[in-house]
Amino acid sequence: MMLYTYLLSRLKELGCFSLYIGREPVDLQRLAVKMLAKGYGIVEGEMKGVTVANIDDIRLLKGRGEEISDCIYRKGGKNVLDNPPQYPKIVLDLGLFNRLAEDEKKKTLTQLFMTLNVVRKFWWDGNMVVVGGIKVGKALTVSSFRVDAPAIVLDPYGDVDANEEIIRNSDVFIIGGIVDKGRRLKYATTELAKMRGYDYPRVRIKLRGSVVGVPDEFNKIAEIVLKVKEGESLEEAVISTMSKGDKVARILYDVHRLGLDVLEEELKWLKADDKVLHMVKSRLRMTS
């Protein structure tokens, strides 16, 4: 279930089965986020237009036409999502931010905003918490974090292997906000969890038994767990977020362990394209 499903329910409760959206995108999730984060909402009233989408019996109208809407979506309208779900929550802890080099700090900030965009694909800013002094959209900014809801720390060196059950039974996902280009902070999330006193399971995401190839960017870790919460398998979620470089790294790891005979199968299950194949062959110095 995503935020837009709550908007659908509220529109039906209000008797608004046709919504004029003007120049807004034909995307109920984005409309719901703008309602909560940017002051948009619903106004009772009729507007003529043409149906451009029908989503679970709610018609979205735009442009000029003869169809009449029940209500209108616009800036300054009423926020009908007055009690959005609190969970799931993505918690980004910047406790080690000052240990990073300047270029790593810049990349960390970039990934923070990328994480907000990921969260907005499923929920909204209120489902993201930043532990540290950095404001990102309308995400909650706190100096420390504790929660009674089921929580896990996502740590590549954790002692629990992630699976769909663990992720779907968790409401809070704590991720270290760390971009460590030089790999100086190898056990950074482990250190962070101890420093903060996070007494939650430390869970690592593996792909077919190894962390090799699993994205380490924290915006992608957030995307993986939110996709699994929405029903994707863990493997599907990981592969869909992997970069070409991640896939190359995993293929090389498996080829070096198991031999060249596995190359074709590796390309298949990782959904690798011709560019990935070319990169792998180049690294292996293969000519054909």
Salt bridges, closest charged atoms under 4 A:
GLU13 OE1 - ARG10 NH1 2.63
GLU24 OE1 - LYS34 NZ 2.74
ASP56 OD2 - LYS12 NZ 2.97
GLU66 OE1 - LYS48 NZ 3.46
GLU67 OE1 - ARG59 NH1 2.82
ASP93 OD2 - ARG196 NE 2.88
GLU102 OE2 - LYS105 NZ 3.49
ASP103 OD2 - LYS181 NZ 3.10
GLU104 OE1 - ARG184 NH2 2.54
ASP125 OD2 - ARG120 NH2 2.79
ASP155 OD2 - ARG202 NH1 2.82
ASP161 OD1 - ARG204 NE 2.49
ASP161 OD2 - LYS206 NZ 3.73
ASP171 OD1 - LYS229 NZ 3.91
GLU191 OE2 - ARG99 NH1 2.81
ASP216 OD2 - ARG183 NH2 2.88
GLU223 OE2 - LYS121 NZ 3.68
GLU223 OE2 - LYS227 NZ 3.43
GLU235 OE2 - ARG208 NH2 2.97
ASP254 OD2 - ARG250 NE 3.00
ASP254 OD1 - ARG257 NH2 2.81
ASP273 OD2 - LYS244 NZ 2.35
